[in-house]
Amino acid sequence: MKYWAEIDADGVVLRVTVADDVDGYVWLMEWLGGTWRETSVDGSLRKNYAGIGFVYDSARDAFISPTPYPSWVLDEATCLWLAPTPMPDDNADYVWNEQAGDWEAV
């Protein structure tokens, strides 16, 4: 089985579905229409598994999730969003505080 993401004209993922390996893409095109890109659950294809609301970036050939916070930056190698400062590695639980621009213990 292969996983497929339907994207709109702006590259926004509208839905994700599964189809068989051999004729899946043909079936999607003939029966559902639209523009489809293959995705993989493990992220080995197009960097990240597509989700509704993600954007397909054709220049990077990657699915990119919506920005979690305005201050976060995109890691070009993984196409994942990174906080401006790394989360402390002390086995405590943290959440990002956008106003403070730092991690906050919970």
N, CA, C and O atoms as a GROMACS GRO file, in nm:
protein
  424
    1MET      N    1   0.083  -0.118   0.000
    1MET     CA    2   0.000   0.000   0.000
    1MET      C    3   0.088   0.125   0.000
    1MET      O    4   0.198   0.127   0.056
    2LYS      N    5   0.036   0.227  -0.064
    2LYS     CA    6   0.104   0.356  -0.066
    2LYS      C    7   0.008   0.462  -0.015
    2LYS      O    8  -0.114   0.449  -0.027
    3TYR      N    9   0.066   0.567   0.041
    3TYR     CA   10  -0.012   0.677   0.096
    3TYR      C   11   0.000   0.797   0.003
    3TYR      O   12   0.108   0.827  -0.048
    4TRP      N   13  -0.112   0.865  -0.018
    4TRP     CA   14  -0.117   0.976  -0.112
    4TRP      C   15  -0.183   1.096  -0.048
    4TRP      O   16  -0.281   1.082   0.026
    5ALA      N   17  -0.128   1.214  -0.076
    5ALA     CA   18  -0.184   1.340  -0.025
    5ALA      C   19  -0.237   1.421  -0.143
    5ALA      O   20  -0.167   1.441  -0.242
    6GLU      N   21  -0.360   1.466  -0.130
    6GLU     CA   22  -0.416   1.556  -0.231
    6GLU      C   23  -0.380   1.699  -0.191
    6GLU      O   24  -0.399   1.739  -0.077
    7ILE      N   25  -0.328   1.774  -0.287
    7ILE     CA   26  -0.290   1.912  -0.260
    7ILE      C   27  -0.367   2.008  -0.352
    7ILE      O   28  -0.403   1.973  -0.464
    8ASP      N   29  -0.392   2.129  -0.300
    8ASP     CA   30  -0.459   2.229  -0.383
    8ASP      C   31  -0.355   2.308  -0.463
    8ASP      O   32  -0.237   2.273  -0.461
    9ALA      N   33  -0.398   2.411  -0.532
    9ALA     CA   34  -0.309   2.489  -0.618
    9ALA      C   35  -0.197   2.558  -0.540
    9ALA      O   36  -0.092   2.589  -0.597
   10ASP      N   37  -0.218   2.582  -0.410
   10ASP     CA   38  -0.115   2.643  -0.326
   10ASP      C   39  -0.028   2.541  -0.255
   10ASP      O   40   0.061   2.578  -0.178
   11GLY      N   41  -0.051   2.413  -0.281
   11GLY     CA   42   0.028   2.306  -0.218
   11GLY      C   43  -0.025   2.263  -0.083
   11GLY      O   44   0.038   2.180  -0.017
   12VAL      N   45  -0.139   2.315  -0.040
   12VAL     CA   46  -0.196   2.278   0.091
   12VAL      C   47  -0.260   2.141   0.081
   12VAL      O   48  -0.336   2.112  -0.011
   13VAL      N   49  -0.228   2.055   0.178
   13VAL     CA   50  -0.282   1.919   0.179
   13VAL      C   51  -0.429   1.923   0.221
   13VAL      O   52  -0.465   1.976   0.326
   14LEU      N   53  -0.513   1.866   0.135
   14LEU     CA   54  -0.657   1.862   0.159
   14LEU      C   55  -0.701   1.733   0.226
   14LEU      O   56  -0.790   1.733   0.311
   15ARG      N   57  -0.637   1.623   0.187
   15ARG     CA   58  -0.668   1.492   0.247
   15ARG      C   59  -0.554   1.397   0.216
   15ARG      O   60  -0.474   1.420   0.126
   16VAL      N   61  -0.549   1.289   0.293
   16VAL     CA   62  -0.450   1.183   0.275
   16VAL      C   63  -0.525   1.052   0.269
   16VAL      O   64  -0.615   1.028   0.349
   17THR      N   65  -0.487   0.968   0.174
   17THR     CA   66  -0.555   0.839   0.159
   17THR      C   67  -0.454   0.731   0.127
   17THR      O   68  -0.336   0.759   0.103
   18VAL      N   69  -0.501   0.609   0.126
   18VAL     CA   70  -0.417   0.495   0.094
   18VAL      C   71  -0.472   0.427  -0.030
   18VAL      O   72  -0.593   0.420  -0.049
   19ALA      N   73  -0.382   0.377  -0.113
   19ALA     CA   74  -0.422   0.305  -0.234
   19ALA      C   75  -0.319   0.196  -0.260
   19ALA      O   76  -0.207   0.202  -0.210
   20ASP      N   77  -0.359   0.096  -0.337
   20ASP     CA   78  -0.266  -0.015  -0.360
   20ASP      C   79  -0.144   0.032  -0.439
   20ASP      O   80  -0.146   0.138  -0.502
   21ASP      N   81  -0.040  -0.049  -0.436
   21ASP     CA   82   0.088  -0.011  -0.495
   21ASP      C   83   0.083   0.002  -0.647
   21ASP      O   84   0.146   0.092  -0.703
   22VAL      N   85   0.012  -0.085  -0.713
   22VAL     CA   86   0.020  -0.092  -0.858
   22VAL      C   87  -0.064   0.013  -0.928
   22VAL      O   88  -0.013   0.091  -1.008
   23ASP      N   89  -0.192   0.017  -0.898
   23ASP     CA   90  -0.282   0.105  -0.971
   23ASP      C   91  -0.336   0.220  -0.888
   23ASP      O   92  -0.428   0.290  -0.932
   24GLY      N   93  -0.283   0.241  -0.770
   24GLY     CA   94  -0.338   0.342  -0.680
   24GLY      C   95  -0.340   0.481  -0.737
   24GLY      O   96  -0.442   0.550  -0.728
   25TYR      N   97  -0.230   0.525  -0.796
   25TYR     CA   98  -0.225   0.661  -0.849
   25TYR      C   99  -0.322   0.678  -0.965
   25TYR      O  100  -0.390   0.781  -0.974
   26VAL      N  101  -0.329   0.580  -1.052
   26VAL     CA  102  -0.422   0.587  -1.166
   26VAL      C  103  -0.565   0.596  -1.115
   26VAL      O  104  -0.645   0.675  -1.165
   27TRP      N  105  -0.599   0.514  -1.015
   27TRP     CA  106  -0.733   0.516  -0.958
   27TRP      C  107  -0.765   0.654  -0.900
   27TRP      O  108  -0.874   0.707  -0.922
   28LEU      N  109  -0.672   0.711  -0.825
   28LEU     CA  110  -0.694   0.842  -0.766
   28LEU      C  111  -0.723   0.946  -0.874
   28LEU      O  112  -0.816   1.025  -0.862
   29MET      N  113  -0.643   0.945  -0.978
   29MET     CA  114  -0.658   1.043  -1.085
   29MET      C  115  -0.789   1.024  -1.161
   29MET      O  116  -0.858   1.121  -1.192
   30GLU      N  117  -0.824   0.898  -1.191
   30GLU     CA  118  -0.944   0.872  -1.270
   30GLU      C  119  -1.072   0.895  -1.190
   30GLU      O  120  -1.170   0.947  -1.244
   31TRP      N  121  -1.074   0.857  -1.064
   31TRP     CA  122  -1.196   0.862  -0.985
   31TRP      C  123  -1.210   0.986  -0.898
   31TRP      O  124  -1.321   1.032  -0.874
   32LEU      N  125  -1.100   1.039  -0.851
   32LEU     CA  126  -1.108   1.152  -0.759
   32LEU      C  127  -1.057   1.283  -0.821
   32LEU      O  128  -1.095   1.391  -0.777
   33GLY      N  129  -0.972   1.272  -0.922
   33GLY     CA  130  -0.915   1.392  -0.982
   33GLY      C  131  -0.821   1.462  -0.886
   33GLY      O  132  -0.780   1.404  -0.785
   34GLY      N  133  -0.786   1.585  -0.916
   34GLY     CA  134  -0.700   1.662  -0.828
   34GLY      C  135  -0.553   1.635  -0.853
   34GLY      O  136  -0.515   1.567  -0.949
   35THR      N  137  -0.472   1.688  -0.765
   35THR     CA  138  -0.327   1.672  -0.771
   35THR      C  139  -0.283   1.594  -0.649
   35THR      O  140  -0.317   1.631  -0.536
   36TRP      N  141  -0.207   1.488  -0.669
   36TRP     CA  142  -0.168   1.397  -0.561
   36TRP      C  143  -0.017   1.382  -0.557
   36TRP      O  144   0.049   1.380  -0.661
   37ARG      N  145   0.037   1.371  -0.436
   37ARG     CA  146   0.179   1.342  -0.415
   37ARG      C  147   0.188   1.227  -0.315
   37ARG      O  148   0.114   1.222  -0.216
   38GLU      N  149   0.279   1.136  -0.343
   38GLU     CA  150   0.298   1.024  -0.252
   38GLU      C  151   0.365   1.071  -0.124
   38GLU      O  152   0.450   1.161  -0.128
   39THR      N  153   0.328   1.010  -0.012
   39THR     CA  154   0.388   1.039   0.117
   39THR      C  155   0.418   0.907   0.187
   39THR      O  156   0.364   0.803   0.147
   40SER      N  157   0.500   0.909   0.288
   40SER     CA  158   0.532   0.785   0.360
   40SER      C  159   0.520   0.807   0.510
   40SER      O  160   0.557   0.913   0.562
   41VAL      N  161   0.468   0.707   0.578
   41VAL     CA  162   0.444   0.716   0.722
   41VAL      C  163   0.574   0.742   0.798
   41VAL      O  164   0.574   0.816   0.897
   42ASP      N  165   0.683   0.681   0.754
   42ASP     CA  166   0.810   0.697   0.826
   42ASP      C  167   0.889   0.821   0.784
   42ASP      O  168   1.000   0.843   0.833
   43GLY      N  169   0.834   0.902   0.693
   43GLY     CA  170   0.902   1.024   0.651
   43GLY      C  171   1.018   1.002   0.556
   43GLY      O  172   1.092   1.095   0.526
   44SER      N  173   1.034   0.880   0.507
   44SER     CA  174   1.145   0.852   0.416
   44SER      C  175   1.122   0.910   0.277
   44SER      O  176   1.215   0.920   0.197
   45LEU      N  177   0.999   0.949   0.249
   45LEU     CA  178   0.964   1.009   0.121
   45LEU      C  179   0.909   1.148   0.147
   45LEU      O  180   0.812   1.163   0.222
   46ARG      N  181   0.968   1.248   0.088
   46ARG     CA  182   0.924   1.388   0.103
   46ARG      C  183   0.933   1.436   0.248
   46ARG      O  184   0.850   1.513   0.296
   47LYS      N  185   1.034   1.388   0.316
   47LYS     CA  186   1.078   1.429   0.451
   47LYS      C  187   0.982   1.404   0.564
   47LYS      O  188   1.024   1.360   0.671
   48ASN      N  189   0.852   1.430   0.545
   48ASN     CA  190   0.754   1.415   0.653
   48ASN      C  191   0.626   1.353   0.598
   48ASN      O  192   0.590   1.374   0.482
   49TYR      N  193   0.558   1.278   0.682
   49TYR     CA  194   0.428   1.224   0.644
   49TYR      C  195   0.331   1.341   0.632
   49TYR      O  196   0.323   1.424   0.722
   50ALA      N  197   0.258   1.347   0.524
   50ALA     CA  198   0.164   1.457   0.501
   50ALA      C  199   0.046   1.450   0.597
   50ALA      O  200   0.001   1.342   0.635
   51GLY      N  201  -0.002   1.565   0.634
   51GLY     CA  202  -0.123   1.576   0.716
   51GLY      C  203  -0.209   1.688   0.661
   51GLY      O  204  -0.160   1.776   0.591
   52ILE      N  205  -0.336   1.684   0.690
   52ILE     CA  206  -0.426   1.790   0.645
   52ILE      C  207  -0.375   1.923   0.699
   52ILE      O  208  -0.347   1.937   0.818
   53GLY      N  209  -0.364   2.021   0.609
   53GLY     CA  210  -0.315   2.152   0.647
   53GLY      C  211  -0.165   2.170   0.628
   53GLY      O  212  -0.115   2.282   0.631
   54PHE      N  213  -0.092   2.060   0.607
   54PHE     CA  214   0.049   2.071   0.574
   54PHE      C  215   0.061   2.137   0.436
   54PHE      O  216  -0.038   2.148   0.364
   55VAL      N  217   0.181   2.180   0.400
   55VAL     CA  218   0.205   2.238   0.269
   55VAL      C  219   0.310   2.153   0.199
   55VAL      O  220   0.412   2.118   0.257
   56TYR      N  221   0.283   2.121   0.072
   56TYR     CA  222   0.383   2.054  -0.009
   56TYR      C  223   0.468   2.161  -0.074
   56TYR      O  224   0.417   2.244  -0.150
   57ASP      N  225   0.597   2.160  -0.044
   57ASP     CA  226   0.693   2.255  -0.100
   57ASP      C  227   0.765   2.184  -0.214
   57ASP      O  228   0.848   2.096  -0.190
   58SER      N  229   0.734   2.222  -0.337
   58SER     CA  230   0.792   2.152  -0.453
   58SER      C  231   0.942   2.177  -0.466
   58SER      O  232   1.014   2.090  -0.513
   59ALA      N  233   0.991   2.294  -0.425
   59ALA     CA  234   1.134   2.322  -0.433
   59ALA      C  235   1.214   2.230  -0.341
   59ALA      O  236   1.324   2.187  -0.375
   60ARG      N  237   1.158   2.201  -0.224
   60ARG     CA  238   1.224   2.111  -0.128
   60ARG      C  239   1.179   1.967  -0.144
   60ARG      O  240   1.237   1.877  -0.083
   61ASP      N  241   1.075   1.946  -0.224
   61ASP     CA  242   1.010   1.816  -0.239
   61ASP      C  243   0.979   1.758  -0.101
   61ASP      O  244   1.018   1.646  -0.067
   62ALA      N  245   0.907   1.840  -0.022
   62ALA     CA  246   0.880   1.803   0.117
   62ALA      C  247   0.743   1.850   0.161
   62ALA      O  248   0.692   1.952   0.114
   63PHE      N  249   0.684   1.774   0.255
   63PHE     CA  250   0.563   1.818   0.323
   63PHE      C  251   0.606   1.888   0.452
   63PHE      O  252   0.687   1.836   0.528
   64ILE      N  253   0.550   2.007   0.475
   64ILE     CA  254   0.588   2.088   0.591
   64ILE      C  255   0.463   2.119   0.671
   64ILE      O  256   0.364   2.167   0.617
   65SER      N  257   0.469   2.091   0.801
   65SER     CA  258   0.355   2.117   0.889
   65SER      C  259   0.336   2.267   0.906
   65SER      O  260   0.427   2.345   0.879
   66PRO      N  261   0.217   2.308   0.951
   66PRO     CA  262   0.198   2.450   0.982
   66PRO      C  263   0.295   2.494   1.093
   66PRO      O  264   0.333   2.414   1.179
   67THR      N  265   0.334   2.618   1.090
   67THR     CA  266   0.425   2.672   1.191
   67THR      C  267   0.359   2.667   1.329
   67THR      O  268   0.250   2.723   1.346
   68PRO      N  269   0.421   2.601   1.427
   68PRO     CA  270   0.357   2.595   1.559
   68PRO      C  271   0.356   2.730   1.630
   68PRO      O  272   0.262   2.762   1.703
   69TYR      N  273   0.461   2.809   1.610
   69TYR     CA  274   0.473   2.942   1.672
   69TYR      C  275   0.546   3.034   1.575
   69TYR      O  276   0.632   2.987   1.500
   70PRO      N  277   0.515   3.162   1.575
   70PRO     CA  278   0.581   3.254   1.482
   70PRO      C  279   0.733   3.261   1.498
   70PRO      O  280   0.804   3.288   1.401
   71SER      N  281   0.784   3.238   1.617
   71SER     CA  282   0.928   3.250   1.641
   71SER      C  283   1.009   3.128   1.597
   71SER      O  284   1.131   3.135   1.589
   72TRP      N  285   0.941   3.018   1.570
   72TRP     CA  286   1.014   2.896   1.534
   72TRP      C  287   1.067   2.906   1.391
   72TRP      O  288   1.010   2.976   1.308
   73VAL      N  289   1.176   2.834   1.365
   73VAL     CA  290   1.240   2.838   1.233
   73VAL      C  291   1.240   2.700   1.170
   73VAL      O  292   1.242   2.598   1.240
   74LEU      N  293   1.237   2.698   1.039
   74LEU     CA  294   1.235   2.572   0.965
   74LEU      C  295   1.376   2.517   0.950
   74LEU      O  296   1.466   2.586   0.902
   75ASP      N  297   1.394   2.392   0.991
   75ASP     CA  298   1.520   2.322   0.968
   75ASP      C  299   1.520   2.277   0.822
   75ASP      O  300   1.439   2.192   0.784
   76GLU      N  301   1.607   2.331   0.742
   76GLU     CA  302   1.609   2.302   0.598
   76GLU      C  303   1.638   2.155   0.568
   76GLU      O  304   1.590   2.102   0.467
   77ALA      N  305   1.714   2.089   0.653
   77ALA     CA  306   1.750   1.949   0.627
   77ALA      C  307   1.633   1.854   0.652
   77ALA      O  308   1.614   1.758   0.578
   78THR      N  309   1.554   1.881   0.756
   78THR     CA  310   1.445   1.790   0.794
   78THR      C  311   1.307   1.844   0.758
   78THR      O  312   1.210   1.769   0.755
   79CYS      N  313   1.299   1.974   0.731
   79CYS     CA  314   1.171   2.043   0.709
   79CYS      C  315   1.078   2.029   0.830
   79CYS      O  316   0.957   2.018   0.816
   80LEU      N  317   1.138   2.031   0.949
   80LEU     CA  318   1.066   2.035   1.075
   80LEU      C  319   1.090   2.170   1.140
   80LEU      O  320   1.194   2.233   1.117
   81TRP      N  321   0.994   2.216   1.220
   81TRP     CA  322   1.005   2.343   1.288
   81TRP      C  323   1.083   2.327   1.417
   81TRP      O  324   1.061   2.232   1.492
   82LEU      N  325   1.175   2.420   1.444
   82LEU     CA  326   1.258   2.417   1.564
   82LEU      C  327   1.237   2.544   1.645
   82LEU      O  328   1.224   2.653   1.590
   83ALA      N  329   1.234   2.527   1.776
   83ALA     CA  330   1.226   2.642   1.866
   83ALA      C  331   1.357   2.720   1.856
   83ALA      O  332   1.462   2.662   1.826
   84PRO      N  333   1.353   2.851   1.881
   84PRO     CA  334   1.475   2.930   1.874
   84PRO      C  335   1.579   2.891   1.980
   84PRO      O  336   1.698   2.916   1.963
   85THR      N  337   1.532   2.829   2.088
   85THR     CA  338   1.624   2.775   2.189
   85THR      C  339   1.585   2.630   2.214
   85THR      O  340   1.466   2.598   2.220
   86PRO      N  341   1.683   2.542   2.229
   86PRO     CA  342   1.651   2.401   2.251
   86PRO      C  343   1.579   2.380   2.384
   86PRO      O  344   1.602   2.452   2.481
   87MET      N  345   1.491   2.281   2.387
   87MET     CA  346   1.420   2.247   2.510
   87MET      C  347   1.522   2.186   2.609
   87MET      O  348   1.605   2.105   2.569
   88PRO      N  349   1.515   2.224   2.736
   88PRO     CA  350   1.607   2.166   2.835
   88PRO      C  351   1.596   2.013   2.836
   88PRO      O  352   1.489   1.956   2.819
   89ASP      N  353   1.709   1.950   2.857
   89ASP     CA  354   1.716   1.804   2.857
   89ASP      C  355   1.739   1.754   3.000
   89ASP      O  356   1.844   1.699   3.032
   90ASP      N  357   1.638   1.776   3.086
   90ASP     CA  358   1.654   1.738   3.227
   90ASP      C  359   1.541   1.648   3.277
   90ASP      O  360   1.517   1.638   3.397
   91ASN      N  361   1.472   1.583   3.183
   91ASN     CA  362   1.362   1.491   3.212
   91ASN      C  363   1.238   1.556   3.272
   91ASN      O  364   1.148   1.486   3.318
   92ALA      N  365   1.231   1.689   3.273
   92ALA     CA  366   1.111   1.760   3.318
   92ALA      C  367   1.021   1.783   3.197
   92ALA      O  368   1.065   1.768   3.083
   93ASP      N  369   0.896   1.819   3.221
   93ASP     CA  370   0.802   1.849   3.113
   93ASP      C  371   0.801   2.000   3.088
   93ASP      O  372   0.799   2.080   3.182
   94TYR      N  373   0.802   2.036   2.960
   94TYR     CA  374   0.805   2.176   2.922
   94TYR      C  375   0.702   2.204   2.813
   94TYR      O  376   0.664   2.116   2.737
   95VAL      N  377   0.658   2.329   2.808
   95VAL     CA  378   0.578   2.380   2.697
   95VAL      C  379   0.645   2.509   2.650
   95VAL      O  380   0.712   2.577   2.727
   96TRP      N  381   0.624   2.540   2.524
   96TRP     CA  382   0.682   2.661   2.470
   96TRP      C  383   0.597   2.781   2.509
   96TRP      O  384   0.475   2.780   2.490
   97ASN      N  385   0.660   2.885   2.562
   97ASN     CA  386   0.591   3.010   2.596
   97ASN      C  387   0.634   3.113   2.491
   97ASN      O  388   0.746   3.166   2.497
   98GLU      N  389   0.545   3.141   2.396
   98GLU     CA  390   0.579   3.230   2.286
   98GLU      C  391   0.605   3.372   2.336
   98GLU      O  392   0.694   3.440   2.284
   99GLN      N  393   0.529   3.419   2.434
   99GLN     CA  394   0.550   3.555   2.485
   99GLN      C  395   0.688   3.571   2.546
   99GLN      O  396   0.756   3.671   2.523
  100ALA      N  397   0.729   3.473   2.625
  100ALA     CA  398   0.860   3.478   2.689
  100ALA      C  399   0.972   3.439   2.595
  100ALA      O  400   1.089   3.472   2.618
  101GLY      N  401   0.936   3.367   2.489
  101GLY     CA  402   1.038   3.321   2.394
  101GLY      C  403   1.127   3.214   2.452
  101GLY      O  404   1.245   3.206   2.420
  102ASP      N  405   1.068   3.130   2.539
  102ASP     CA  406   1.149   3.027   2.605
  102ASP      C  407   1.060   2.913   2.652
  102ASP      O  408   0.937   2.922   2.650
  103TRP      N  409   1.123   2.806   2.694
  103TRP     CA  410   1.052   2.690   2.748
  103TRP      C  411   1.009   2.718   2.891
  103TRP      O  412   1.080   2.783   2.967
  104GLU      N  413   0.891   2.666   2.926
  104GLU     CA  414   0.836   2.686   3.059
  104GLU      C  415   0.805   2.549   3.119
  104GLU      O  416   0.737   2.467   3.057
  105ALA      N  417   0.854   2.523   3.238
  105ALA     CA  418   0.829   2.396   3.306
  105ALA      C  419   0.681   2.386   3.343
  105ALA      O  420   0.618   2.485   3.380
  106VAL      N  421   0.628   2.265   3.332
  106VAL     CA  422   0.487   2.241   3.371
  106VAL      C  423   0.481   2.136   3.479
  106VAL      O  424   0.372   2.102   3.525
   0.00000   0.00000   0.00000
